[in-house]
Amino acid sequence: MPANCGASDANNLATELYSTTDAESRDSFGNGNKFVVPTIAKGKVCSAL
């Protein structure tokens, strides 16, 4: 099962702003990367794959 990373609106957590499943061909973490810790810097999410 692939990992998923998402972002929600801070004022309403039910509103999802982004998910890696939105553009899965570009943003997918793949099957073996469930333990990659995403880091947020200057408003961007970075992860070492």
mmCIF file as gemmi writes it, N, C-alpha and C atoms, coordinates in Angstrom:
data_model
loop_
_atom_site.group_PDB
_atom_site.id
_atom_site.type_symbol
_atom_site.label_atom_id
_atom_site.label_alt_id
_atom_site.label_comp_id
_atom_site.label_asym_id
_atom_site.label_entity_id
_atom_site.label_seq_id
_atom_site.pdbx_PDB_ins_code
_atom_site.Cartn_x
_atom_site.Cartn_y
_atom_site.Cartn_z
_atom_site.occupancy
_atom_site.B_iso_or_equiv
_atom_site.pdbx_formal_charge
_atom_site.auth_seq_id
_atom_site.auth_asym_id
_atom_site.pdbx_PDB_model_num
ATOM 1 N N . MET Axp A 1 ? 0.843 -1.183 0 1 0 ? 1 A 1
ATOM 2 C CA . MET Axp A 1 ? 0 0 0 1 0 ? 1 A 1
ATOM 3 C C . MET Axp A 1 ? 0.89 1.248 0 1 0 ? 1 A 1
ATOM 4 N N . PRO Axp A 2 ? 0.705 2.15 -0.954 1 0 ? 2 A 1
ATOM 5 C CA . PRO Axp A 2 ? 1.533 3.35 -1.034 1 0 ? 2 A 1
ATOM 6 C C . PRO Axp A 2 ? 1.277 4.317 0.116 1 0 ? 2 A 1
ATOM 7 N N . ALA Axp A 3 ? 2.308 5.081 0.453 1 0 ? 3 A 1
ATOM 8 C CA . ALA Axp A 3 ? 2.173 6.111 1.481 1 0 ? 3 A 1
ATOM 9 C C . ALA Axp A 3 ? 1.459 7.321 0.885 1 0 ? 3 A 1
ATOM 10 N N . ASN Axp A 4 ? 0.895 8.158 1.74 1 0 ? 4 A 1
ATOM 11 C CA . ASN Axp A 4 ? 0.149 9.324 1.305 1 0 ? 4 A 1
ATOM 12 C C . ASN Axp A 4 ? 0.523 10.512 2.184 1 0 ? 4 A 1
ATOM 13 N N . CYS Axp A 5 ? 0.684 11.677 1.59 1 0 ? 5 A 1
ATOM 14 C CA . CYS Axp A 5 ? 0.966 12.915 2.32 1 0 ? 5 A 1
ATOM 15 C C . CYS Axp A 5 ? -0.094 13.925 1.896 1 0 ? 5 A 1
ATOM 16 N N . GLY Axp A 6 ? -0.637 14.661 2.858 1 0 ? 6 A 1
ATOM 17 C CA . GLY Axp A 6 ? -1.683 15.616 2.524 1 0 ? 6 A 1
ATOM 18 C C . GLY Axp A 6 ? -1.564 16.89 3.339 1 0 ? 6 A 1
ATOM 19 N N . ALA Axp A 7 ? -2.29 17.906 2.917 1 0 ? 7 A 1
ATOM 20 C CA . ALA Axp A 7 ? -2.327 19.184 3.62 1 0 ? 7 A 1
ATOM 21 C C . ALA Axp A 7 ? -3.782 19.616 3.751 1 0 ? 7 A 1
ATOM 22 N N . SER Axp A 8 ? -4.114 20.145 4.927 1 0 ? 8 A 1
ATOM 23 C CA . SER Axp A 8 ? -5.475 20.605 5.189 1 0 ? 8 A 1
ATOM 24 C C . SER Axp A 8 ? -5.478 22.083 5.542 1 0 ? 8 A 1
ATOM 25 N N . ASP Axp A 9 ? -6.621 22.709 5.366 1 0 ? 9 A 1
ATOM 26 C CA . ASP Axp A 9 ? -6.818 24.1 5.754 1 0 ? 9 A 1
ATOM 27 C C . ASP Axp A 9 ? -6.754 24.188 7.278 1 0 ? 9 A 1
ATOM 28 N N . ALA Axp A 10 ? -5.929 25.081 7.813 1 0 ? 10 A 1
ATOM 29 C CA . ALA Axp A 10 ? -5.763 25.199 9.267 1 0 ? 10 A 1
ATOM 30 C C . ALA Axp A 10 ? -7.04 25.687 9.948 1 0 ? 10 A 1
ATOM 31 N N . ASN Axp A 11 ? -7.888 26.412 9.248 1 0 ? 11 A 1
ATOM 32 C CA . ASN Axp A 11 ? -9.139 26.906 9.828 1 0 ? 11 A 1
ATOM 33 C C . ASN Axp A 11 ? -10.253 25.874 9.781 1 0 ? 11 A 1
ATOM 34 N N . ASN Axp A 12 ? -10.151 24.922 8.864 1 0 ? 12 A 1
ATOM 35 C CA . ASN Axp A 12 ? -11.161 23.877 8.729 1 0 ? 12 A 1
ATOM 36 C C . ASN Axp A 12 ? -10.455 22.602 8.273 1 0 ? 12 A 1
ATOM 37 N N . LEU Axp A 13 ? -10.15 21.727 9.216 1 0 ? 13 A 1
ATOM 38 C CA . LEU Axp A 13 ? -9.371 20.526 8.897 1 0 ? 13 A 1
ATOM 39 C C . LEU Axp A 13 ? -10.096 19.554 7.975 1 0 ? 13 A 1
ATOM 40 N N . ALA Axp A 14 ? -11.395 19.739 7.801 1 0 ? 14 A 1
ATOM 41 C CA . ALA Axp A 14 ? -12.153 18.889 6.882 1 0 ? 14 A 1
ATOM 42 C C . ALA Axp A 14 ? -11.886 19.267 5.424 1 0 ? 14 A 1
ATOM 43 N N . THR Axp A 15 ? -11.305 20.445 5.19 1 0 ? 15 A 1
ATOM 44 C CA . THR Axp A 15 ? -10.996 20.901 3.839 1 0 ? 15 A 1
ATOM 45 C C . THR Axp A 15 ? -9.572 20.5 3.48 1 0 ? 15 A 1
ATOM 46 N N . GLU Axp A 16 ? -9.461 19.532 2.587 1 0 ? 16 A 1
ATOM 47 C CA . GLU Axp A 16 ? -8.136 19.079 2.152 1 0 ? 16 A 1
ATOM 48 C C . GLU Axp A 16 ? -7.653 19.965 1.007 1 0 ? 16 A 1
ATOM 49 N N . LEU Axp A 17 ? -6.483 20.554 1.175 1 0 ? 17 A 1
ATOM 50 C CA . LEU Axp A 17 ? -5.913 21.421 0.157 1 0 ? 17 A 1
ATOM 51 C C . LEU Axp A 17 ? -5.084 20.657 -0.861 1 0 ? 17 A 1
ATOM 52 N N . TYR Axp A 18 ? -4.422 19.595 -0.412 1 0 ? 18 A 1
ATOM 53 C CA . TYR Axp A 18 ? -3.528 18.843 -1.282 1 0 ? 18 A 1
ATOM 54 C C . TYR Axp A 18 ? -3.379 17.422 -0.761 1 0 ? 18 A 1
ATOM 55 N N . SER Axp A 19 ? -3.199 16.507 -1.663 1 0 ? 19 A 1
ATOM 56 C CA . SER Axp A 19 ? -2.891 15.119 -1.331 1 0 ? 19 A 1
ATOM 57 C C . SER Axp A 19 ? -1.993 14.558 -2.424 1 0 ? 19 A 1
ATOM 58 N N . THR Axp A 20 ? -1.075 13.679 -2.044 1 0 ? 20 A 1
ATOM 59 C CA . THR Axp A 20 ? -0.204 13.086 -3.058 1 0 ? 20 A 1
ATOM 60 C C . THR Axp A 20 ? -0.998 12.23 -4.039 1 0 ? 20 A 1
ATOM 61 N N . THR Axp A 21 ? -2.221 11.87 -3.689 1 0 ? 21 A 1
ATOM 62 C CA . THR Axp A 21 ? -3.045 11.107 -4.621 1 0 ? 21 A 1
ATOM 63 C C . THR Axp A 21 ? -3.684 12.002 -5.682 1 0 ? 21 A 1
ATOM 64 N N . ASP Axp A 22 ? -3.616 13.34 -5.527 1 0 ? 22 A 1
ATOM 65 C CA . ASP Axp A 22 ? -4.164 14.253 -6.539 1 0 ? 22 A 1
ATOM 66 C C . ASP Axp A 22 ? -3.404 14.128 -7.856 1 0 ? 22 A 1
ATOM 67 N N . ALA Axp A 23 ? -2.095 14.061 -7.787 1 0 ? 23 A 1
ATOM 68 C CA . ALA Axp A 23 ? -1.243 13.907 -8.978 1 0 ? 23 A 1
ATOM 69 C C . ALA Axp A 23 ? -0.291 12.747 -8.706 1 0 ? 23 A 1
ATOM 70 N N . GLU Axp A 24 ? -0.863 11.571 -8.572 1 0 ? 24 A 1
ATOM 71 C CA . GLU Axp A 24 ? -0.112 10.407 -8.108 1 0 ? 24 A 1
ATOM 72 C C . GLU Axp A 24 ? 1.071 10.043 -8.999 1 0 ? 24 A 1
ATOM 73 N N . SER Axp A 25 ? 0.959 10.249 -10.295 1 0 ? 25 A 1
ATOM 74 C CA . SER Axp A 25 ? 2.075 9.904 -11.175 1 0 ? 25 A 1
ATOM 75 C C . SER Axp A 25 ? 3.291 10.796 -10.904 1 0 ? 25 A 1
ATOM 76 N N . ARG Axp A 26 ? 3.056 12.011 -10.422 1 0 ? 26 A 1
ATOM 77 C CA . ARG Axp A 26 ? 4.143 12.941 -10.144 1 0 ? 26 A 1
ATOM 78 C C . ARG Axp A 26 ? 4.585 12.903 -8.68 1 0 ? 26 A 1
ATOM 79 N N . ASP Axp A 27 ? 3.639 12.753 -7.739 1 0 ? 27 A 1
ATOM 80 C CA . ASP Axp A 27 ? 3.918 12.96 -6.324 1 0 ? 27 A 1
ATOM 81 C C . ASP Axp A 27 ? 3.902 11.702 -5.463 1 0 ? 27 A 1
ATOM 82 N N . SER Axp A 28 ? 3.765 10.544 -6.063 1 0 ? 28 A 1
ATOM 83 C CA . SER Axp A 28 ? 3.651 9.307 -5.296 1 0 ? 28 A 1
ATOM 84 C C . SER Axp A 28 ? 4.942 8.974 -4.542 1 0 ? 28 A 1
ATOM 85 N N . PHE Axp A 29 ? 4.791 8.528 -3.292 1 0 ? 29 A 1
ATOM 86 C CA . PHE Axp A 29 ? 5.928 8.083 -2.499 1 0 ? 29 A 1
ATOM 87 C C . PHE Axp A 29 ? 6.335 6.657 -2.852 1 0 ? 29 A 1
ATOM 88 N N . GLY Axp A 30 ? 5.434 5.893 -3.421 1 0 ? 30 A 1
ATOM 89 C CA . GLY Axp A 30 ? 5.727 4.504 -3.757 1 0 ? 30 A 1
ATOM 90 C C . GLY Axp A 30 ? 5.435 3.573 -2.585 1 0 ? 30 A 1
ATOM 91 N N . ASN Axp A 31 ? 5.68 2.297 -2.789 1 0 ? 31 A 1
ATOM 92 C CA . ASN Axp A 31 ? 5.34 1.294 -1.775 1 0 ? 31 A 1
ATOM 93 C C . ASN Axp A 31 ? 6.348 1.17 -0.648 1 0 ? 31 A 1
ATOM 94 N N . GLY Axp A 32 ? 7.613 1.409 -0.881 1 0 ? 32 A 1
ATOM 95 C CA . GLY Axp A 32 ? 8.621 1.142 0.139 1 0 ? 32 A 1
ATOM 96 C C . GLY Axp A 32 ? 8.98 2.325 1.011 1 0 ? 32 A 1
ATOM 97 N N . ASN Axp A 33 ? 8.251 3.406 0.941 1 0 ? 33 A 1
ATOM 98 C CA . ASN Axp A 33 ? 8.663 4.63 1.62 1 0 ? 33 A 1
ATOM 99 C C . ASN Axp A 33 ? 7.7 5.087 2.706 1 0 ? 33 A 1
ATOM 100 N N . LYS Axp A 34 ? 7.16 4.164 3.472 1 0 ? 34 A 1
ATOM 101 C CA . LYS Axp A 34 ? 6.208 4.522 4.513 1 0 ? 34 A 1
ATOM 102 C C . LYS Axp A 34 ? 6.863 5.235 5.691 1 0 ? 34 A 1
ATOM 103 N N . PHE Axp A 35 ? 8.164 5.111 5.849 1 0 ? 35 A 1
ATOM 104 C CA . PHE Axp A 35 ? 8.84 5.676 7.008 1 0 ? 35 A 1
ATOM 105 C C . PHE Axp A 35 ? 9.666 6.91 6.661 1 0 ? 35 A 1
ATOM 106 N N . VAL Axp A 36 ? 9.417 7.51 5.499 1 0 ? 36 A 1
ATOM 107 C CA . VAL Axp A 36 ? 10.07 8.756 5.116 1 0 ? 36 A 1
ATOM 108 C C . VAL Axp A 36 ? 9.367 9.883 5.864 1 0 ? 36 A 1
ATOM 109 N N . VAL Axp A 37 ? 10.129 10.685 6.589 1 0 ? 37 A 1
ATOM 110 C CA . VAL Axp A 37 ? 9.544 11.781 7.367 1 0 ? 37 A 1
ATOM 111 C C . VAL Axp A 37 ? 9.56 13.054 6.524 1 0 ? 37 A 1
ATOM 112 N N . PRO Axp A 38 ? 8.378 13.593 6.192 1 0 ? 38 A 1
ATOM 113 C CA . PRO Axp A 38 ? 8.36 14.849 5.438 1 0 ? 38 A 1
ATOM 114 C C . PRO Axp A 38 ? 8.772 16.019 6.329 1 0 ? 38 A 1
ATOM 115 N N . THR Axp A 39 ? 9.482 16.968 5.768 1 0 ? 39 A 1
ATOM 116 C CA . THR Axp A 39 ? 9.922 18.168 6.477 1 0 ? 39 A 1
ATOM 117 C C . THR Axp A 39 ? 9.31 19.379 5.788 1 0 ? 39 A 1
ATOM 118 N N . ILE Axp A 40 ? 8.802 20.315 6.578 1 0 ? 40 A 1
ATOM 119 C CA . ILE Axp A 40 ? 8.202 21.525 6.025 1 0 ? 40 A 1
ATOM 120 C C . ILE Axp A 40 ? 9.182 22.676 6.209 1 0 ? 40 A 1
ATOM 121 N N . ALA Axp A 41 ? 9.53 23.349 5.117 1 0 ? 41 A 1
ATOM 122 C CA . ALA Axp A 41 ? 10.456 24.478 5.147 1 0 ? 41 A 1
ATOM 123 C C . ALA Axp A 41 ? 9.959 25.56 4.194 1 0 ? 41 A 1
ATOM 124 N N . LYS Axp A 42 ? 9.782 26.759 4.692 1 0 ? 42 A 1
ATOM 125 C CA . LYS Axp A 42 ? 9.325 27.9 3.889 1 0 ? 42 A 1
ATOM 126 C C . LYS Axp A 42 ? 8.036 27.59 3.146 1 0 ? 42 A 1
ATOM 127 N N . GLY Axp A 43 ? 7.135 26.874 3.796 1 0 ? 43 A 1
ATOM 128 C CA . GLY Axp A 43 ? 5.836 26.573 3.218 1 0 ? 43 A 1
ATOM 129 C C . GLY Axp A 43 ? 5.822 25.454 2.201 1 0 ? 43 A 1
ATOM 130 N N . LYS Axp A 44 ? 6.935 24.735 2.043 1 0 ? 44 A 1
ATOM 131 C CA . LYS Axp A 44 ? 7.002 23.623 1.098 1 0 ? 44 A 1
ATOM 132 C C . LYS Axp A 44 ? 7.303 22.336 1.848 1 0 ? 44 A 1
ATOM 133 N N . VAL Axp A 45 ? 6.737 21.243 1.369 1 0 ? 45 A 1
ATOM 134 C CA . VAL Axp A 45 ? 6.983 19.931 1.966 1 0 ? 45 A 1
ATOM 135 C C . VAL Axp A 45 ? 8.102 19.254 1.203 1 0 ? 45 A 1
ATOM 136 N N . CYS Axp A 46 ? 9.138 18.847 1.924 1 0 ? 46 A 1
ATOM 137 C CA . CYS Axp A 46 ? 10.29 18.181 1.312 1 0 ? 46 A 1
ATOM 138 C C . CYS Axp A 46 ? 10.453 16.8 1.94 1 0 ? 46 A 1
ATOM 139 N N . SER Axp A 47 ? 10.836 15.835 1.13 1 0 ? 47 A 1
ATOM 140 C CA . SER Axp A 47 ? 11.135 14.5 1.661 1 0 ? 47 A 1
ATOM 141 C C . SER Axp A 47 ? 12.253 13.889 0.845 1 0 ? 47 A 1
ATOM 142 N N . ALA Axp A 48 ? 13.106 13.147 1.522 1 0 ? 48 A 1
ATOM 143 C CA . ALA Axp A 48 ? 14.211 12.463 0.856 1 0 ? 48 A 1
ATOM 144 C C . ALA Axp A 48 ? 13.732 11.095 0.413 1 0 ? 48 A 1
ATOM 145 N N . LEU Axp A 49 ? 13.758 10.843 -0.869 1 0 ? 49 A 1
ATOM 146 C CA . LEU Axp A 49 ? 13.306 9.541 -1.374 1 0 ? 49 A 1
ATOM 147 C C . LEU Axp A 49 ? 14.461 8.757 -1.897 1 0 ? 49 A 1
